[in-house]
Amino acid sequence: MSAGAVGRAYPRLEGREKVTGTARYAVEYPVDGITYGWAVPASVVRGRITRVDAAATLALPGVLAVLHHGNAPRLAPGREPDLWLLQDPSVCYRGQFVAVVVATSLEAAREGARLVRIDYDAGPHSTVLTADHPGLYRPDHVNPSYPTDTEEGDFDAGYAAAPVRMDATYRTPAYHNNPMEPHATTAQWQDGRLLVHDSNQGASAVRAMLAEMFEQPVESIRVISEHVGGGFGSKGFAKAAVVLAALAARHVDRPVKLALTRQQLFGPIGYRTPTIQRVRLAADADGRLTAICHDAISQTSTVREFAEQTAVYTRSMYAAPHRRTTHRLVRLDVPTPFWMRAPGECPGAYALESAMDELASAVGIDPVELRIRNDPAVDPDQGTPFTSRNLVACLREGADRFDWADRDPSPRSRRTGRWLVGTGVAGSSYPARARPSSATATARPDGGFLVRIDATDIGTGARTAMWQVAADALGVPPERVEIRIGDSDLPDAPLAGGSMGTASWSWAVIRACEALRGKLRDGVPSDGEVTAEVSTEDEVGGQPTLPRYAYGAQFAEVRVDVDTGEVRVNRLLGVFAAGRVVNPTTARSQLIGGMTMGLSMALHEEGLLDERYGDWVNHDLATYHITGCADVEQIEAYWVDESDDELNPAGVKGIGEIGIVGTAAAIANAVHHATGVRIRDLPIRLDKLIGLSPLA
């Protein structure tokens, strides 16, 4: 690629549309004859529906139908049982969608849903994750396809023989994705074809799932996701809203708009599972690790198995001759957990990076130095060299920018008035993946170019990044390039998730543009266009399996009120190694956003489960607190120059998730440094600090 657009800080292409309100989201497209759907959740934890009384609802003016298991169109049972909705009377968790009301107005649909009367035969249930739950078992694999357990050397012997040992259990609660745009769909059937405008992270995957469930040819379904108001993993595949809307539209033979309420996002569409993690570290007197064990426990539903890969983070992060990681799972009468930003790595890093801080205290070594001493030369899991590993560079640059050298290592060593002040650090890593993609590039007679790919912009700036990549690959100013994304009729591409979107899509875009340049030696005909279409299936699939990771180091300064235990974050700084940065503006936004979510994880977010009902009692943004602008006093994101020839043609690694990975641990470590109190179960609330040790 020629130098030019990539690396420059362009504003988002769709920025004006978003700030002026003209960008249309899933339920904002004008459609003739529109109707509105409202989902009805189950009110019992486990049981069977014995009666549905819809008489009062159907008597309301404007109500067209009440769909439930007794009258809904049939779906083909398949690989996603969570989506086999309105098909049988079974209830597997409270909040499961068991009916949909369709009306000519949103108000009538909502009131109609309130009036539906459903009787249940309820059964016993189990909803609470515990370390000694009798239902714990070893899953066949963990998300997406990692081995469940790993072991090298003899951990038990290595741990017993070490002069310094650390053994602690860390807990994280359920976390909820809460994108600003809820899960929402506009669905319409026309002559046997299904068109949906849907809020998702990958239109091609949603189309494939709908085709399978409705037993339709893939080409008869079109999914448009031009603008998506966030997802954080929860919209990675087809979810309830699109299935319910499509069912309702088929039943009433009219277009249907259906948006889940904020309360309905807490469970049925996925969430980050709670975890119980035991970490054991052993080291010699110089702080070099000799043994590492990370045992992780999480939950899934009775509907489908989802095993969070919590301990996978530990397999490649630090070196030790004796290592063991395990995962155990329990099926509970709760919704199925799913992806949430940096699934597995995020909670796993909180435990391991907190444990590293505890080990640093035990050995009497600076936490930054401890991590540098244990930086492996080769991947401990695969035994092969990393394609690039710049964790140490991130730690050193971050320490320099943060003035870490001036830190007094003793807890409770700094006080400003009524505030105890402390600093903490954590490392972070996230896999650098890519998946096969397809793209087309077209030269127009007027000298312009059109690039098409079914990528998805979920607010990350992906559309702009692909535009920049295409311009450089074509060797033209970006103003001559038009980019189209977010439509399943475009060339297939993987979802926006797993920090692999830009890496995957740019690969196909570059290859298509290169192929087009090869065709253009004779110019563009005055009466036509020239198009090149490519797929990277063979290139990506033929890549050797090498350890490819992005790295980062997060530094935090906090203050804790000695009277109330209130925690405030004075400063949060991250330095990252993520390959080539396509757009500094959107990259910094992603990294700062990830760190802000990590701050929220450390201090605020917590799904509070009522075990009697298997449901979260704080299921709105008034009671489920997330970090706001007032909570972020100073936040900085930087990156180191990094070149890695073993990645992809653009040389990029993902940046969507690396920012969150180590942040919660850095803040927890800073709170310990400020107070001398170690909090091992998130969030760090003032009652935990006051209850464990007087601060004054």
N, C-alpha and C positions, 0 to 999 in steps of 0.2 A: 504494500500500500504506500502511496506517496504521502508525504507529510502535508498537513493542511488543517482539516476540520477537527480530526481527532486530537484530543488534548486541550481544545479551546473551550472556554466557558460560555456556551450558547444558552440563551433562555429557552424554556420549553416551547415547542412549536404550538401547543394547544393552550398556552398560558392565558392568552387574551380570552378565549372562549370560556375557560374555567372561571376567571375572575369576573367576567361579565354575565355569567349564568347561562350562556348559550350552548355550552357543552351538554349534550343530552346523555343521561344515565338510563338504566334499564327500564324504569317505569315512566320515563318522561317523553317517550316517542308518541306522537299523535297517531291514533288508530281509529278508524271509523267503527262504530258499533261496539265500543269498548265496554266491558264489564269488569267487576272487581271481585277478587277472591280474598277470603279471610280464613286463615288456618285455625282449627280448633285443637288444642292440646289435651292429652289425657290427664285426668286429675288423680289417678292412682299410680302407685309405683309399679305394680306387677299384677297381672290378672287377665281377664277376658271381658270383652264387651258383651253384655247380654241383651241390651235394648238401646236403640237410637230413636228418640222422639223428636222429630223435626217439625211437628205441626205448628207450634207457635212461630217458628222461624219462617216457614213457608207462607204463613198468613200475613207477614209484613209486606207492605207495598215495596216493590222493586226487587224482592228476593226471587231468584230464578231457580235455584237448586241448592240442595244440601248433599254433598257427596260423602260417602263413607264406605266401609268395606262391603256393604250389601248392594250398592248400586254403581260404584265407580267403574270406569273402563278397566279392563284387565291388563296387567303388566306381566312380562315374562320374568320369572325369578332368575336371578343371575348372580354375578360375583359381588354385588353391592347390596346386601340385604337391608342396610339402613335406608335404601331408597325404594324398597318394595312397600310403598305406602298405600293405605286404604285398600288393602287386598285381603286381609283376614282380621278376625276379632282379637287377636293377641295384643296385649300391652306389655312391653318389656321395660319401660321406664316412664316416670312421670314427665310430662311435657311432650311425649311422642305425639306426632300429628295423627289424629284419628278421624278428622272430618274437615271439609272445606265448604264454606258458604259462598255462593256466587250471587251477586246482585248488580243492579244497574248503577248503584252509587256506593262509594266507599263506606259511607255512614250506615247504609242499610246492611251491607255485608258485615260490618263490625257488630252492629246491634243483633243481627241474626245469629252470629256466632255465640253471642252471650246467651241467647235464648235456647240453643240446642241442649237437650237433656239426654245425657248418656248414663246408663246404668252399667255397673261392672260387678263381676265376681272377682274380688281382690284376693290375692294370695300372700304368703309370707315373703319377705324380701331382705336383702343384704346390700347395704349401700356405702359402708365405711371401709376405707383402706387401712389396714393395720399390718404391722410387721409379722404378726403371728397368725394371720388369717388362715383358717383351715383349707381354703380353696386355692392357695398359692401353687403355681405350677411353672414349669419351664417351657416357654413357647418354642416353636420350631426355629424361629428366626426373629430378629427385631427389625424395625423399619429402617430402610426399605427392604433390605435383603442381607443384613449383616449376620454373622454367626451370633447365636445367643450368648455363649460363654467363650472365653479364650483363656489359655494358660500357657505360660512359658516359665521354665525353671521350676523351682519348688518354693512357692510363696511362704508356706507355713514355716519351713525350716529357715528361710532367709529372714523372715520377720522375727522369729524367736532369737536368732543369733545377733541381731543388730543392737548397737549400743543406744540408739535413739529410736523411739517408736511413737507413733501417733495413731490414735484410734478414736474416731468420732462419727456420729450419725447426724446427717443433715436432712431437713425436710422442706419441701416446697409445696404450696397449696395448688388448687386448680386455678388456672389463668384462662381468661376469656378474650377472644380476638378483638371484638368490638370495632370493626371498620366503620367509618363514618357513613358510607352507603350500606344499608342493610342488604341481606340476601334478597334479591328482588328480580322479577321476571315479567316480561310482557310476552304472552304466547298466543299464537293464532294458527289454526289449521286452514289450509286452502287447497282444495282438490287433492287431498291426501298428502300434502306437503306441510311440514311444520316449520314455522319461522318463530324464533325466540330472540328477543333482546334480553340478555341475561348478564347479571353481575357475577363474573367468574374470573379465574386466573388462567384460563386456557380454553378457547372456544372449540378447538378441534377435539379435545378430550370430552367435553360436554356433549358435542354432537355424537361422538362414538357411543357414549353411554345411553343417550336418548334413543339412538337407533336400535341398540340392543334391547332396551326395556320395552319399547313400543313395537318391536319387530318390524322396523321400517328399513328400507335401503338407506345407507348413509347419505347418498346423494339427494334424498328427499327431505333432508333436514338441514336447516341453516341456523347457525348461532352467531349473533352479532354482539360484540362486547367492545365497542369503540372506546368508551370511557368507563373506567371502573374506580369507584371510590374506596379503594383499599381492600385488603383481604387478609394479609398476614398469615396465609396458609389455609384459612378456613374455606376459601373459595377455590382450592386447588383442583377439585373435580366437581362434577354435578352434585348438587345438594338438594334439599327438600323443596325449596321454592320453585325451581325450574320443573321438577316432576309434578308437583301439585298444580302449578299453573297449566302445564300441558294436559294433565288429566282433566282439569276443569274446562279448559277450552274445547277439548274433544267432546265432553259431556253436553255442554250447552250450545255447542256449535257456534260460538262467538269468541272474539278475542278476549283474553282475561289478563288483567294486571294483578300481580300478587306480590306484596312486599311483607316480609316478616317484621314483626314489631321488635323493638330493642329487647324486650323481655324474652322473646322467643329465640334470640341469638344465644342465650345462655344455656347451652346443652345440645339441642337437636342438631346443630350444624357443626359440632365439634368444639374442643377446648383442650388446653394443655393438661395432661393428667397430673394429679398430685404425685409426688415421689417421696420415697424413703430411701436414703442412700447412706450406706456405711462405707467410709473410706479409711483404709489403714495404710500408713506410710512408714517405712523403715529407712534409716540413713546412717552413714558413718559419722564420725565426729566432725568431718569437714562439710557435712551437709549433702554428700552425694547419695542419691537414692539407691538402696539395695533391694527394696521390695515394695511393690504397689499392689493393692487390692481395692477394687471398687465394686460393691454389690448394690444393685439398684432394684427397687420394688416399685411397681406402678399398677394401674388398673386398666381394665377394658370393660366392655359391655357383654351382655349375654347374646347380643345380636351379631356382633362381628368382632374378631380379634384385631386389636391395634396395639402393638408392643413398642413403646417409646424406646429409642436406642440410647438411653441415658448414659450408660457407662462407656459407650464407644469413644467418647471424647478422650478418655484416659488412655486408650490403647496406643495412641501415637503422639501424645503431648510431651511426656518426659521419659528419660531413659532409666531403666533399672534391669538387672539381670533376672529378677524374679517378679513375675507379673500375673495377675488374675483379674478377670472381669466377669461378672455374672448379671443376668437379668431374670427376675421372677415376676409373674403376672397373676392377677386374680380377676375373675369375671364377677362383676357386680351388677345389680339392677339399676344401672345408670346409663346415660347416653354414651355412645362410643367416643372416646377421645380422638383427636386428629392432629394435624400439623398446626403448630403455632411457631412463629418466627424462630428459626434455628432449633427445630425439634430435636430433642436429645442433647445436642451440644450445649444448649442454654442452661437447663437445670444441671446437667452433668458438670459443666464448668463451674457453676456456683459451688458445688461440693468439692471438686478437686482443687480449685484455686483457693478456696477457704482453707482446706486442709494444708496446702502448701504454705499458707501464711502461718498457720499454727505450728507447722514443722520449723519454719524459719525462727519463730520465737523460741522453740524448744532447743534448737541448735545454737542460737545466738548469732545468726547470719542475716544480713540484710535481705529482705524478700526479693528484691530485684536480682541480687547476686545469686541467691539460691536457685532461681529459675535459670539464670545463665549457666551455672555450673551443671545443671541437669539437662541442658539442651542436647538432644541426640544428634549424632552425625548421620545416622541412617534411621529410617522409620522403624521403631521398635516392634510394630505389628507385622510388617511385611519383610523386614530385614533388608530392604533395598534403599538406595539414596532417594531423598526427596527431589522432585524436579526443581524446587527452590524452597528455601526455608529461611525467612528473615525475622523470626521471632526476636532474636537477640538484638537486631538492629532497631526493632520497634521499642524494645525495653530501654535500650540506651538512649535513643532519641527522646522518648517520652520522659525518661528520668531527667534528661538535660533541660527539656522545655518546662518541666514541672518543678525544677529546683529541688529535686529529690535529695541531692547530696547534703542539703542543709537540715535534713530531717533528724530529729532526736528519736532513736528507736524505742525509747521507753514509753509504754502506755501512760496516758494522763500527764504527759510532760508539757502540754501547751494549754493555757487557759487565757481567754480574753473576756474579762468581766464574768458574767454568769455562764459563758459558753466554754465547754471543753472542745478542743480542736484536734483532729487527727487526720492522717493521710493513709491511703491504702493503694495497692496495686494488684492487678491480675493479668495473666496472659490470656490469649484467646486464639482459637483456630477454627476454621470451617472448611470442609472439602471444596475443591475447585472442580466442578463437574461440567460436563457438556453432554447433550443428547442430540440425536439426528434431527435435522431441520431441512425444510425446502424453501426456496425463494425464487422469484422471477425478477428480472431486470429488463426494462424496455426502453429503447431509444426512440424518441419522437422526432418527427420531421422539423419541429420548431427548435431543436437543440436541447430540449428538456429530457428528463429521464424519470421513469416511474419504477419504483421498487415495491414489490408486494410480498408480504409474509404474514402469517397468522400469529404474530407476536401479540402480547397483551401488555398494555401500560396500566398498571394498577396504582399509578401515582408516583412512580419511580423515575419518570423521564425516559422510559425505554424507547418511546417513539422518536425522541430527539437524538438519542444515542445511535439508533439504527440509521437515521438520516445522516449523521456525521460519518459513520462507518461507510455508508454507501457512497457518499461524495468522495471520500479519499480513495476508495476502491475504483471508482470510475475516473478519478483524476480530474474532477471538475469542481467548481465552486458549489457549495451546498445549496445555494439559491436556485440552482438548476435542477434540483432533485425533489421529487414528490415521494412521500412514503405513505403506504397504506397498510394498516394492521387491524387486528381485532375483529376478524370475520372468518368463519370456518370455510367460506367459499374461496379464501385465499390459500396459497400453498401451506401445507401442514407444518406446524411448529409445536414444540413442547410448551408446557405451561410456564408462567412466570412464578417460579418457586425454586427452592433448593439452591438459591444463589447461582443458577445456571442459565437464566434467561439470556442475558447479553452474550455470554460465551457461546451458547448454542445458536442463537439467531444470527449473530454477526458472522459466524462461520459460513452459514448458507448465503447471507447477503454478499459477503466478499467473493465467494466462489461464483455466484450468479453475475456479479458485476465484472469479474475477471473474464468470464465466458462471453459476456456481451462485448467487452472491449475487443476480444478476439474476433468477433463477428463484424465489427465495425471498421475493419481495415479499408473497406470500399465505401464507407459512409452510409447514411440512412437514405433510403429511397424517398423521393419527394412526395410520393403518394402512399406511403405506408410506414410501418414501424418494424423494428427489429427487437426480438425478445429472446432472452436466454433463460432457461429454467434448469435448476440444479437441485439435487438432494445430497446431503452429506452422510447418508446412511452408511456407505462403505468406509468413508474416512473416519467418522466418529466410532463406528463399530469396530474398526480395525486398530484403534489405538491400544497400545500396551497398557496394562493395568499398573500404573505408577502412583506413588503417593503424591498427590497434588493438593495443596492447601493454601488458603489465605491465612495470614496471621495478624495479630494485633496485640497491643498492650494498653490497658485502661488504667488511668490514675485518678483518684478521687480525693478531695479534701472535704471533710464534713465538720459541722459543729453540733454539739449536743447540749441542750439546756440542762444545767445541773439540778434545777428544781422540778422541771416537768418531764424531762426525757425527750423533748421534741428534737427531732433530727432534721437538719437542713444541709443540703449539699452546696458548699461554697463554690466548688470548681470541679469540673469533670473534663478530662483530657484523654484523647485516644490517638494513638499512632498506629497505622496499619500498613501492611504489605499485601497488596491485592493486584499485582500485575500492572498492566497499563491502564491508566484512568482515561476513559473516553471523554467525559465531561466533568470538569472539576466542580461546577455548580451543583449538578444533580448528585454527584458522588458525595460531596460534603453533606448534602441534605440527607442522603441515605444513612451515612455513618452517624450523624448527629441524631437522626430519628431512632436508629438502633440503640444508641446509648441512652436516649431519653426513655425508651421502653425498658431498658435495663434498670434505670433509676426507679421507674414505676414498679418494677418487679421487686426491687430491694425494699422499698419503703411503703408502698401503697396497696398494690393489687393483691386480692385474696378472695377467692370464691368460698363463701361461707355456706356449708352444706347442712341442711336440716335432715339428719339421718332418718327421721320418721317418714319423710316423704321423698328422700333421694333427690332433692331439688335445692338449688341455691336460693337463699333468701335475699341476697343482695344482687338482684338481677336487673339493674338499671344503672345509668351513669350518675344517679344521685347517691347511690349506696355502694356501688363498686367503684371506688375512687381510682382514677388514673392520673398520672402526672400531668399537671397543667403548666402554663407559661410561668406562673409565679414560683413553681417548684424548681425551675431550671435557672439558676442565677448566672452561671458562666459555663459554657460548654464549647469545647474546641475539638476539631478533628483534623488530623494531618496524615500524610502517607509518605512512605519512602519510595524512591525510584526503584523499580524492580522489573527485570526482564527475565522471561521464562520461555525458552524455545519449545518446551514440551507441552504447551497448553493448547492453543488454537491460533488461527491466523491473525486474530486481533491482539493476542497476547494478554487477554483480560482474565481476571478471576472475579468471582462474585463479591459484591459488597453489600447486598441487601441484609445479610444476617450477621456478619462478623462483628458489627458494632454492638449488638446486644449480648454476645456470648459471655464476655468476662465482666461486664459492668456491675452486675449485682454483687459479685464476689469482691470487686474492688471497693465498693461502698461498704459492704459488711466488714471488710478488713480495716477500712478507715474508722468505722464506728468502734471497733475493738481498740484500735490505737488511741482513739480519743478517750475512751471510758474504762478500758480494761475489762469490759464485759463482752463475751463472745456469744453472739446470737446465731444459733444453728438452724432455726426454723423461721423461714420468711413468712410475712414481711417483718421488718424491724420496727415494731411499734413501741411507743413510749412506755406502755405498761410492762413490756418485757424487760426493758432496761431498768425501770424503777423497781420492778419485782425481784430482779436477780441481785442487784447490788446498789446500795446508796451511791448516788453520783456526787453529792456534795462533799 
